[in-house]
Amino acid sequence: MPRRVASGVDYKRLELLLAVLQKHARLPVEQMDVFVNVAGGLKLTDPACDLGICLSILSSIKNINLSRVVGIAESAYWAN
């Protein structure tokens, strides 16, 4: 059973992000331990941090350097 540790991030949010990475990015996260820690003891609640978390997990799994990558995402909320 892989281990999941989230410090400074909601555990359920981390699980959701891992499920999205597994399904859409086809990353084998179901077999890996995942540790997410926010520096300085901060608590992240803003969804804007999700892309940074996903990119850091991708970088770790693929063992690639993302020092020259800028992540930009847009959220759209549709109301009827």
PDB file as gemmi writes it, atoms N, CA and C in Angstrom:
CRYST1    1.000    1.000    1.000  90.00  90.00  90.00 P 1                      
ATOM      1  N   MET A   1       0.840  -1.178   0.000  1.00  0.00           N  
ATOM      2  CA  MET A   1       0.000   0.000   0.000  1.00  0.00           C  
ATOM      3  C   MET A   1       0.888   1.246   0.000  1.00  0.00           C  
ATOM      4  N   PRO A   2       0.784   2.076  -1.032  1.00  0.00           N  
ATOM      5  CA  PRO A   2       1.607   3.281  -1.066  1.00  0.00           C  
ATOM      6  C   PRO A   2       1.215   4.264   0.027  1.00  0.00           C  
ATOM      7  N   ARG A   3       2.184   5.032   0.449  1.00  0.00           N  
ATOM      8  CA  ARG A   3       1.986   5.987   1.534  1.00  0.00           C  
ATOM      9  C   ARG A   3       1.755   7.385   0.973  1.00  0.00           C  
ATOM     10  N   ARG A   4       0.809   8.110   1.543  1.00  0.00           N  
ATOM     11  CA  ARG A   4       0.502   9.476   1.150  1.00  0.00           C  
ATOM     12  C   ARG A   4       0.605  10.366   2.385  1.00  0.00           C  
ATOM     13  N   VAL A   5       1.433  11.403   2.303  1.00  0.00           N  
ATOM     14  CA  VAL A   5       1.586  12.332   3.419  1.00  0.00           C  
ATOM     15  C   VAL A   5       1.419  13.742   2.877  1.00  0.00           C  
ATOM     16  N   ALA A   6       0.526  14.497   3.487  1.00  0.00           N  
ATOM     17  CA  ALA A   6       0.280  15.878   3.066  1.00  0.00           C  
ATOM     18  C   ALA A   6       0.415  16.790   4.275  1.00  0.00           C  
ATOM     19  N   SER A   7       1.356  17.715   4.207  1.00  0.00           N  
ATOM     20  CA  SER A   7       1.556  18.687   5.270  1.00  0.00           C  
ATOM     21  C   SER A   7       1.385  20.072   4.678  1.00  0.00           C  
ATOM     22  N   GLY A   8       0.369  20.784   5.132  1.00  0.00           N  
ATOM     23  CA  GLY A   8       0.083  22.107   4.602  1.00  0.00           C  
ATOM     24  C   GLY A   8      -0.904  22.090   3.445  1.00  0.00           C  
ATOM     25  N   VAL A   9      -1.289  20.901   3.015  1.00  0.00           N  
ATOM     26  CA  VAL A   9      -2.256  20.720   1.935  1.00  0.00           C  
ATOM     27  C   VAL A   9      -3.297  19.730   2.427  1.00  0.00           C  
ATOM     28  N   ASP A  10      -4.560  19.961   2.067  1.00  0.00           N  
ATOM     29  CA  ASP A  10      -5.622  19.039   2.452  1.00  0.00           C  
ATOM     30  C   ASP A  10      -5.363  17.661   1.839  1.00  0.00           C  
ATOM     31  N   TYR A  11      -5.465  16.628   2.649  1.00  0.00           N  
ATOM     32  CA  TYR A  11      -5.186  15.261   2.204  1.00  0.00           C  
ATOM     33  C   TYR A  11      -6.131  14.835   1.077  1.00  0.00           C  
ATOM     34  N   LYS A  12      -7.402  15.196   1.179  1.00  0.00           N  
ATOM     35  CA  LYS A  12      -8.381  14.829   0.142  1.00  0.00           C  
ATOM     36  C   LYS A  12      -8.053  15.532  -1.177  1.00  0.00           C  
ATOM     37  N   ARG A  13      -7.576  16.772  -1.103  1.00  0.00           N  
ATOM     38  CA  ARG A  13      -7.174  17.486  -2.320  1.00  0.00           C  
ATOM     39  C   ARG A  13      -5.992  16.785  -2.976  1.00  0.00           C  
ATOM     40  N   LEU A  14      -5.029  16.342  -2.175  1.00  0.00           N  
ATOM     41  CA  LEU A  14      -3.888  15.615  -2.712  1.00  0.00           C  
ATOM     42  C   LEU A  14      -4.341  14.337  -3.398  1.00  0.00           C  
ATOM     43  N   GLU A  15      -5.253  13.605  -2.784  1.00  0.00           N  
ATOM     44  CA  GLU A  15      -5.768  12.383  -3.397  1.00  0.00           C  
ATOM     45  C   GLU A  15      -6.442  12.681  -4.736  1.00  0.00           C  
ATOM     46  N   LEU A  16      -7.195  13.766  -4.797  1.00  0.00           N  
ATOM     47  CA  LEU A  16      -7.858  14.159  -6.039  1.00  0.00           C  
ATOM     48  C   LEU A  16      -6.838  14.515  -7.121  1.00  0.00           C  
ATOM     49  N   LEU A  17      -5.823  15.265  -6.759  1.00  0.00           N  
ATOM     50  CA  LEU A  17      -4.784  15.629  -7.720  1.00  0.00           C  
ATOM     51  C   LEU A  17      -4.050  14.398  -8.240  1.00  0.00           C  
ATOM     52  N   LEU A  18      -3.785  13.448  -7.367  1.00  0.00           N  
ATOM     53  CA  LEU A  18      -3.123  12.222  -7.797  1.00  0.00           C  
ATOM     54  C   LEU A  18      -4.003  11.412  -8.740  1.00  0.00           C  
ATOM     55  N   ALA A  19      -5.298  11.393  -8.476  1.00  0.00           N  
ATOM     56  CA  ALA A  19      -6.226  10.681  -9.368  1.00  0.00           C  
ATOM     57  C   ALA A  19      -6.252  11.328 -10.753  1.00  0.00           C  
ATOM     58  N   VAL A  20      -6.226  12.652 -10.794  1.00  0.00           N  
ATOM     59  CA  VAL A  20      -6.207  13.355 -12.076  1.00  0.00           C  
ATOM     60  C   VAL A  20      -4.908  13.076 -12.823  1.00  0.00           C  
ATOM     61  N   LEU A  21      -3.784  13.114 -12.118  1.00  0.00           N  
ATOM     62  CA  LEU A  21      -2.493  12.811 -12.748  1.00  0.00           C  
ATOM     63  C   LEU A  21      -2.450  11.380 -13.268  1.00  0.00           C  
ATOM     64  N   GLN A  22      -3.031  10.475 -12.526  1.00  0.00           N  
ATOM     65  CA  GLN A  22      -3.037   9.071 -12.942  1.00  0.00           C  
ATOM     66  C   GLN A  22      -3.881   8.884 -14.202  1.00  0.00           C  
ATOM     67  N   LYS A  23      -5.048   9.501 -14.236  1.00  0.00           N  
ATOM     68  CA  LYS A  23      -5.956   9.303 -15.364  1.00  0.00           C  
ATOM     69  C   LYS A  23      -5.544  10.086 -16.603  1.00  0.00           C  
ATOM     70  N   HIS A  24      -5.267  11.376 -16.450  1.00  0.00           N  
ATOM     71  CA  HIS A  24      -5.048  12.225 -17.620  1.00  0.00           C  
ATOM     72  C   HIS A  24      -3.584  12.310 -18.053  1.00  0.00           C  
ATOM     73  N   ALA A  25      -2.656  12.228 -17.119  1.00  0.00           N  
ATOM     74  CA  ALA A  25      -1.235  12.283 -17.479  1.00  0.00           C  
ATOM     75  C   ALA A  25      -0.625  10.892 -17.541  1.00  0.00           C  
ATOM     76  N   ARG A  26      -1.411   9.894 -17.184  1.00  0.00           N  
ATOM     77  CA  ARG A  26      -0.985   8.484 -17.205  1.00  0.00           C  
ATOM     78  C   ARG A  26       0.294   8.253 -16.394  1.00  0.00           C  
ATOM     79  N   LEU A  27       0.324   8.874 -15.229  1.00  0.00           N  
ATOM     80  CA  LEU A  27       1.448   8.666 -14.316  1.00  0.00           C  
ATOM     81  C   LEU A  27       1.117   7.510 -13.377  1.00  0.00           C  
ATOM     82  N   PRO A  28       2.061   6.639 -13.105  1.00  0.00           N  
ATOM     83  CA  PRO A  28       1.797   5.476 -12.247  1.00  0.00           C  
ATOM     84  C   PRO A  28       1.861   5.815 -10.754  1.00  0.00           C  
ATOM     85  N   VAL A  29       1.050   6.754 -10.320  1.00  0.00           N  
ATOM     86  CA  VAL A  29       1.110   7.202  -8.925  1.00  0.00           C  
ATOM     87  C   VAL A  29       0.501   6.189  -7.959  1.00  0.00           C  
ATOM     88  N   GLU A  30      -0.269   5.237  -8.465  1.00  0.00           N  
ATOM     89  CA  GLU A  30      -0.884   4.256  -7.573  1.00  0.00           C  
ATOM     90  C   GLU A  30       0.147   3.328  -6.939  1.00  0.00           C  
ATOM     91  N   GLN A  31       1.349   3.287  -7.495  1.00  0.00           N  
ATOM     92  CA  GLN A  31       2.401   2.398  -6.993  1.00  0.00           C  
ATOM     93  C   GLN A  31       3.462   3.137  -6.179  1.00  0.00           C  
ATOM     94  N   MET A  32       3.329   4.447  -6.039  1.00  0.00           N  
ATOM     95  CA  MET A  32       4.396   5.243  -5.438  1.00  0.00           C  
ATOM     96  C   MET A  32       3.963   5.928  -4.157  1.00  0.00           C  
ATOM     97  N   ASP A  33       4.933   6.116  -3.271  1.00  0.00           N  
ATOM     98  CA  ASP A  33       4.716   6.938  -2.085  1.00  0.00           C  
ATOM     99  C   ASP A  33       4.775   8.402  -2.507  1.00  0.00           C  
ATOM    100  N   VAL A  34       3.901   9.230  -1.932  1.00  0.00           N  
ATOM    101  CA  VAL A  34       3.864  10.646  -2.274  1.00  0.00           C  
ATOM    102  C   VAL A  34       3.885  11.454  -0.978  1.00  0.00           C  
ATOM    103  N   PHE A  35       4.845  12.374  -0.905  1.00  0.00           N  
ATOM    104  CA  PHE A  35       4.980  13.264   0.245  1.00  0.00           C  
ATOM    105  C   PHE A  35       4.910  14.700  -0.257  1.00  0.00           C  
ATOM    106  N   VAL A  36       3.953  15.473   0.248  1.00  0.00           N  
ATOM    107  CA  VAL A  36       3.828  16.878  -0.117  1.00  0.00           C  
ATOM    108  C   VAL A  36       3.947  17.701   1.154  1.00  0.00           C  
ATOM    109  N   ASN A  37       4.888  18.640   1.145  1.00  0.00           N  
ATOM    110  CA  ASN A  37       5.127  19.491   2.304  1.00  0.00           C  
ATOM    111  C   ASN A  37       5.191  20.938   1.847  1.00  0.00           C  
ATOM    112  N   VAL A  38       4.476  21.802   2.535  1.00  0.00           N  
ATOM    113  CA  VAL A  38       4.511  23.231   2.237  1.00  0.00           C  
ATOM    114  C   VAL A  38       5.490  23.883   3.207  1.00  0.00           C  
ATOM    115  N   ALA A  39       6.454  24.591   2.663  1.00  0.00           N  
ATOM    116  CA  ALA A  39       7.490  25.209   3.484  1.00  0.00           C  
ATOM    117  C   ALA A  39       6.914  26.307   4.378  1.00  0.00           C  
ATOM    118  N   GLY A  40       7.499  26.467   5.524  1.00  0.00           N  
ATOM    119  CA  GLY A  40       7.128  27.541   6.429  1.00  0.00           C  
ATOM    120  C   GLY A  40       5.897  27.273   7.268  1.00  0.00           C  
ATOM    121  N   GLY A  41       5.353  26.073   7.192  1.00  0.00           N  
ATOM    122  CA  GLY A  41       4.181  25.751   7.994  1.00  0.00           C  
ATOM    123  C   GLY A  41       2.895  26.386   7.509  1.00  0.00           C  
ATOM    124  N   LEU A  42       2.891  26.883   6.284  1.00  0.00           N  
ATOM    125  CA  LEU A  42       1.682  27.490   5.732  1.00  0.00           C  
ATOM    126  C   LEU A  42       0.638  26.433   5.406  1.00  0.00           C  
ATOM    127  N   LYS A  43      -0.615  26.831   5.376  1.00  0.00           N  
ATOM    128  CA  LYS A  43      -1.720  25.962   4.974  1.00  0.00           C  
ATOM    129  C   LYS A  43      -2.268  26.486   3.653  1.00  0.00           C  
ATOM    130  N   LEU A  44      -2.159  25.697   2.595  1.00  0.00           N  
ATOM    131  CA  LEU A  44      -2.647  26.108   1.288  1.00  0.00           C  
ATOM    132  C   LEU A  44      -4.099  25.680   1.115  1.00  0.00           C  
ATOM    133  N   THR A  45      -4.939  26.639   0.786  1.00  0.00           N  
ATOM    134  CA  THR A  45      -6.347  26.333   0.517  1.00  0.00           C  
ATOM    135  C   THR A  45      -6.778  26.833  -0.856  1.00  0.00           C  
ATOM    136  N   ASP A  46      -5.964  27.655  -1.489  1.00  0.00           N  
ATOM    137  CA  ASP A  46      -6.300  28.227  -2.780  1.00  0.00           C  
ATOM    138  C   ASP A  46      -6.077  27.197  -3.891  1.00  0.00           C  
ATOM    139  N   PRO A  47      -7.056  26.984  -4.768  1.00  0.00           N  
ATOM    140  CA  PRO A  47      -6.890  26.035  -5.879  1.00  0.00           C  
ATOM    141  C   PRO A  47      -5.776  26.425  -6.852  1.00  0.00           C  
ATOM    142  N   ALA A  48      -5.301  27.659  -6.799  1.00  0.00           N  
ATOM    143  CA  ALA A  48      -4.215  28.092  -7.679  1.00  0.00           C  
ATOM    144  C   ALA A  48      -2.928  27.314  -7.406  1.00  0.00           C  
ATOM    145  N   CYS A  49      -2.806  26.735  -6.248  1.00  0.00           N  
ATOM    146  CA  CYS A  49      -1.603  25.977  -5.888  1.00  0.00           C  
ATOM    147  C   CYS A  49      -1.600  24.569  -6.481  1.00  0.00           C  
ATOM    148  N   ASP A  50      -2.730  24.115  -6.979  1.00  0.00           N  
ATOM    149  CA  ASP A  50      -2.850  22.748  -7.482  1.00  0.00           C  
ATOM    150  C   ASP A  50      -1.896  22.471  -8.641  1.00  0.00           C  
ATOM    151  N   LEU A  51      -1.770  23.414  -9.565  1.00  0.00           N  
ATOM    152  CA  LEU A  51      -0.885  23.216 -10.712  1.00  0.00           C  
ATOM    153  C   LEU A  51       0.565  23.061 -10.262  1.00  0.00           C  
ATOM    154  N   GLY A  52       0.992  23.864  -9.301  1.00  0.00           N  
ATOM    155  CA  GLY A  52       2.361  23.749  -8.785  1.00  0.00           C  
ATOM    156  C   GLY A  52       2.610  22.401  -8.122  1.00  0.00           C  
ATOM    157  N   ILE A  53       1.624  21.912  -7.387  1.00  0.00           N  
ATOM    158  CA  ILE A  53       1.751  20.598  -6.748  1.00  0.00           C  
ATOM    159  C   ILE A  53       1.851  19.510  -7.814  1.00  0.00           C  
ATOM    160  N   CYS A  54       0.979  19.578  -8.824  1.00  0.00           N  
ATOM    161  CA  CYS A  54       0.999  18.578  -9.898  1.00  0.00           C  
ATOM    162  C   CYS A  54       2.322  18.604 -10.664  1.00  0.00           C  
ATOM    163  N   LEU A  55       2.830  19.807 -10.944  1.00  0.00           N  
ATOM    164  CA  LEU A  55       4.101  19.907 -11.659  1.00  0.00           C  
ATOM    165  C   LEU A  55       5.257  19.357 -10.835  1.00  0.00           C  
ATOM    166  N   SER A  56       5.225  19.570  -9.531  1.00  0.00           N  
ATOM    167  CA  SER A  56       6.313  19.045  -8.701  1.00  0.00           C  
ATOM    168  C   SER A  56       6.258  17.515  -8.624  1.00  0.00           C  
ATOM    169  N   ILE A  57       5.060  16.957  -8.587  1.00  0.00           N  
ATOM    170  CA  ILE A  57       4.926  15.498  -8.584  1.00  0.00           C  
ATOM    171  C   ILE A  57       5.397  14.928  -9.924  1.00  0.00           C  
ATOM    172  N   LEU A  58       4.991  15.561 -11.030  1.00  0.00           N  
ATOM    173  CA  LEU A  58       5.435  15.136 -12.357  1.00  0.00           C  
ATOM    174  C   LEU A  58       6.948  15.190 -12.474  1.00  0.00           C  
ATOM    175  N   SER A  59       7.542  16.273 -12.003  1.00  0.00           N  
ATOM    176  CA  SER A  59       8.985  16.444 -12.059  1.00  0.00           C  
ATOM    177  C   SER A  59       9.709  15.343 -11.285  1.00  0.00           C  
ATOM    178  N   SER A  60       9.168  14.994 -10.133  1.00  0.00           N  
ATOM    179  CA  SER A  60       9.791  13.962  -9.309  1.00  0.00           C  
ATOM    180  C   SER A  60       9.681  12.585  -9.948  1.00  0.00           C  
ATOM    181  N   ILE A  61       8.517  12.255 -10.481  1.00  0.00           N  
ATOM    182  CA  ILE A  61       8.306  10.930 -11.069  1.00  0.00           C  
ATOM    183  C   ILE A  61       9.122  10.754 -12.345  1.00  0.00           C  
ATOM    184  N   LYS A  62       9.109  11.764 -13.208  1.00  0.00           N  
ATOM    185  CA  LYS A  62       9.817  11.674 -14.494  1.00  0.00           C  
ATOM    186  C   LYS A  62      11.298  12.028 -14.381  1.00  0.00           C  
ATOM    187  N   ASN A  63      11.712  12.519 -13.204  1.00  0.00           N  
ATOM    188  CA  ASN A  63      13.095  12.914 -12.952  1.00  0.00           C  
ATOM    189  C   ASN A  63      13.573  13.947 -13.981  1.00  0.00           C  
ATOM    190  N   ILE A  64      12.760  14.989 -14.150  1.00  0.00           N  
ATOM    191  CA  ILE A  64      13.118  16.058 -15.074  1.00  0.00           C  
ATOM    192  C   ILE A  64      13.172  17.386 -14.319  1.00  0.00           C  
ATOM    193  N   ASN A  65      14.017  18.266 -14.819  1.00  0.00           N  
ATOM    194  CA  ASN A  65      14.194  19.579 -14.217  1.00  0.00           C  
ATOM    195  C   ASN A  65      13.193  20.551 -14.841  1.00  0.00           C  
ATOM    196  N   LEU A  66      12.406  21.201 -14.023  1.00  0.00           N  
ATOM    197  CA  LEU A  66      11.420  22.155 -14.515  1.00  0.00           C  
ATOM    198  C   LEU A  66      11.804  23.594 -14.179  1.00  0.00           C  
ATOM    199  N   SER A  67      13.101  23.866 -14.102  1.00  0.00           N  
ATOM    200  CA  SER A  67      13.534  25.201 -13.702  1.00  0.00           C  
ATOM    201  C   SER A  67      13.183  26.267 -14.741  1.00  0.00           C  
ATOM    202  N   ARG A  68      12.979  25.879 -15.975  1.00  0.00           N  
ATOM    203  CA  ARG A  68      12.635  26.848 -17.025  1.00  0.00           C  
ATOM    204  C   ARG A  68      11.182  26.709 -17.476  1.00  0.00           C  
ATOM    205  N   VAL A  69      10.365  26.123 -16.639  1.00  0.00           N  
ATOM    206  CA  VAL A  69       8.949  25.921 -16.964  1.00  0.00           C  
ATOM    207  C   VAL A  69       8.097  26.885 -16.150  1.00  0.00           C  
ATOM    208  N   VAL A  70       7.146  27.494 -16.818  1.00  0.00           N  
ATOM    209  CA  VAL A  70       6.173  28.346 -16.152  1.00  0.00           C  
ATOM    210  C   VAL A  70       4.809  27.694 -16.339  1.00  0.00           C  
ATOM    211  N   GLY A  71       4.134  27.414 -15.242  1.00  0.00           N  
ATOM    212  CA  GLY A  71       2.814  26.802 -15.318  1.00  0.00           C  
ATOM    213  C   GLY A  71       1.740  27.869 -15.263  1.00  0.00           C  
ATOM    214  N   ILE A  72       0.935  27.927 -16.309  1.00  0.00           N  
ATOM    215  CA  ILE A  72      -0.166  28.893 -16.355  1.00  0.00           C  
ATOM    216  C   ILE A  72      -1.444  28.109 -16.639  1.00  0.00           C  
ATOM    217  N   ALA A  73      -2.433  28.318 -15.821  1.00  0.00           N  
ATOM    218  CA  ALA A  73      -3.710  27.620 -16.009  1.00  0.00           C  
ATOM    219  C   ALA A  73      -4.844  28.613 -15.789  1.00  0.00           C  
ATOM    220  N   GLU A  74      -5.956  28.295 -16.363  1.00  0.00           N  
ATOM    221  CA  GLU A  74      -7.142  29.139 -16.209  1.00  0.00           C  
ATOM    222  C   GLU A  74      -8.299  28.271 -15.795  1.00  0.00           C  
ATOM    223  N   SER A  75      -9.043  28.743 -14.846  1.00  0.00           N  
ATOM    224  CA  SER A  75     -10.244  28.040 -14.415  1.00  0.00           C  
ATOM    225  C   SER A  75     -11.449  28.810 -14.918  1.00  0.00           C  
ATOM    226  N   ALA A  76     -12.399  28.072 -15.404  1.00  0.00           N  
ATOM    227  CA  ALA A  76     -13.636  28.702 -15.868  1.00  0.00           C  
ATOM    228  C   ALA A  76     -14.801  28.097 -15.097  1.00  0.00           C  
ATOM    229  N   TYR A  77     -15.628  28.941 -14.544  1.00  0.00           N  
ATOM    230  CA  TYR A  77     -16.802  28.488 -13.822  1.00  0.00           C  
ATOM    231  C   TYR A  77     -18.027  28.828 -14.661  1.00  0.00           C  
ATOM    232  N   TRP A  78     -18.760  27.832 -14.999  1.00  0.00           N  
ATOM    233  CA  TRP A  78     -19.951  28.019 -15.832  1.00  0.00           C  
ATOM    234  C   TRP A  78     -21.194  28.046 -14.957  1.00  0.00           C  
ATOM    235  N   ALA A  79     -22.003  29.046 -15.154  1.00  0.00           N  
ATOM    236  CA  ALA A  79     -23.247  29.171 -14.401  1.00  0.00           C  
ATOM    237  C   ALA A  79     -24.420  29.218 -15.381  1.00  0.00           C  
ATOM    238  N   ASN A  80     -25.450  28.525 -15.021  1.00  0.00           N  
ATOM    239  CA  ASN A  80     -26.653  28.527 -15.868  1.00  0.00           C  
ATOM    240  C   ASN A  80     -27.665  29.488 -15.311  1.00  0.00           C  
TER     241      ASN A  80                                                      
END                                                                             
